[in-house]
Amino acid sequence: MHDQPLAPADFEFIDDTLLKYGDDHSVLNLAELDGYFTALVSSPAQVEVAEWFPGIFGGQNPDWESPEEAGQFLELCVRHMNAIATQLATDAQGFKAR
């Protein structure tokens, strides 16, 4: 489940969530998120979720409307980051940020 590519509706949810909780110190769109995830998966050291996830929002976790919203956003982020890692490992030349 954590390696399935995202559907257009999933990307829309991510984009809407970034705008909803974002500010001048956070990731505000999918292109920025792709850059962030590309840097993470390209790192020689594994970065734990507890470290990289708050970084999306400028170092602080948002005040989520519900635990379900937070869980859905996290799951989609992990799936998307895994898809980026897979593509970089198998077809780095074909990688294109959103």
Secondary structure, DSSP 4 states (H G I P E B T S, - for coil): -TTSPPPHHHHHHHHHHHHHH--TTS--SHHHHHHHHHHHHHSSS---HHHHHHHHTTTS----S-HHHHHHHHHHHHHHHHHHHHHHHHHGGG----
